[in-house]
């Protein structure tokens, strides 16, 4: 029997307050970065220091979640997600501060912009209005604004041109993860609880 895969937590911080956390299996590490997998049925915990809500990873506006594979690049202002099932957006990217490993938890701060690839092959970026509002209010400082705009332009180009890992590699990682039929990750009890400081 193979050794069980290592698991980590991934935490998305929201400004001015808020956090989301989920678990993922560590699939592999290569020149593109660290590949993670959260099977269908894995839980996501959103919290704002006052309330906590649970849903399934990859759920979005649906009633049920989807299996996902994520890529944390070795250096970069983004984290990419490939969604399984009937996803209308098979690849989505969070533009964010460079993810950092703190203990068993990969943490990054969301910078609002979300480039994505549709199932029809179109490339778009959502949430420019939220990004501009956060810039104007000072929640995203000038240096991060520049990095976020550059990362968004770079990711849009890579998605349009299907440059790896946004060609076949990410989909291959997702297919391989699905073939492993891993159990959903539902225990978030050892993940830090978000608190307002």
Secondary structure as the mmCIF struct_conf table of DSSP 4:
data_model
#
loop_
_struct_conf.conf_type_id
_struct_conf.id
_struct_conf.beg_label_comp_id
_struct_conf.beg_label_asym_id
_struct_conf.beg_label_seq_id
_struct_conf.end_label_comp_id
_struct_conf.end_label_asym_id
_struct_conf.end_label_seq_id
HELX_LH_PP_P HELX_LH_PP_P1 UNK A 2 UNK A 6
STRN STRN1 UNK A 7 UNK A 13
BEND BEND1 UNK A 15 UNK A 17
STRN STRN2 UNK A 19 UNK A 30
TURN_TY1_P TURN_TY1_P1 UNK A 31 UNK A 32
STRN STRN3 UNK A 33 UNK A 38
TURN_TY1_P TURN_TY1_P2 UNK A 40 UNK A 41
STRN STRN4 UNK A 43 UNK A 47
BEND BEND2 UNK A 49 UNK A 50
STRN STRN5 UNK A 52 UNK A 56
TURN_TY1_P TURN_TY1_P3 UNK A 57 UNK A 58
TURN_TY1_P TURN_TY1_P4 UNK A 60 UNK A 61
BEND BEND3 UNK A 62 UNK A 64
STRN STRN6 UNK A 68 UNK A 72
BEND BEND4 UNK A 74 UNK A 75
BEND BEND5 UNK A 77 UNK A 77
STRN STRN7 UNK A 78 UNK A 83
BEND BEND6 UNK A 85 UNK A 86
BEND BEND7 UNK A 88 UNK A 90
STRN STRN8 UNK A 91 UNK A 95
STRN STRN9 UNK A 96 UNK A 96
BEND BEND8 UNK A 97 UNK A 97
HELX_LH_PP_P HELX_LH_PP_P2 UNK A 98 UNK A 99
STRN STRN10 UNK A 100 UNK A 102
TURN_TY1_P TURN_TY1_P5 UNK A 103 UNK A 104
STRN STRN11 UNK A 105 UNK A 109
STRN STRN12 UNK A 110 UNK A 110
BEND BEND9 UNK A 112 UNK A 112
STRN STRN13 UNK A 114 UNK A 117
TURN_TY1_P TURN_TY1_P6 UNK A 119 UNK A 120
BEND BEND10 UNK A 121 UNK A 121
STRN STRN14 UNK A 123 UNK A 126
HELX_RH_AL_P HELX_RH_AL_P1 UNK A 128 UNK A 137
TURN_TY1_P TURN_TY1_P7 UNK A 138 UNK A 138
BEND BEND11 UNK A 139 UNK A 140
HELX_RH_AL_P HELX_RH_AL_P2 UNK A 142 UNK A 161
TURN_TY1_P TURN_TY1_P8 UNK A 162 UNK A 162
TURN_TY1_P TURN_TY1_P9 UNK A 164 UNK A 168
HELX_RH_AL_P HELX_RH_AL_P3 UNK A 169 UNK A 180
TURN_TY1_P TURN_TY1_P10 UNK A 181 UNK A 181
HELX_LH_PP_P HELX_LH_PP_P3 UNK A 182 UNK A 184
TURN_TY1_P TURN_TY1_P11 UNK A 189 UNK A 190
BEND BEND12 UNK A 191 UNK A 191
HELX_LH_PP_P HELX_LH_PP_P4 UNK A 192 UNK A 194
#
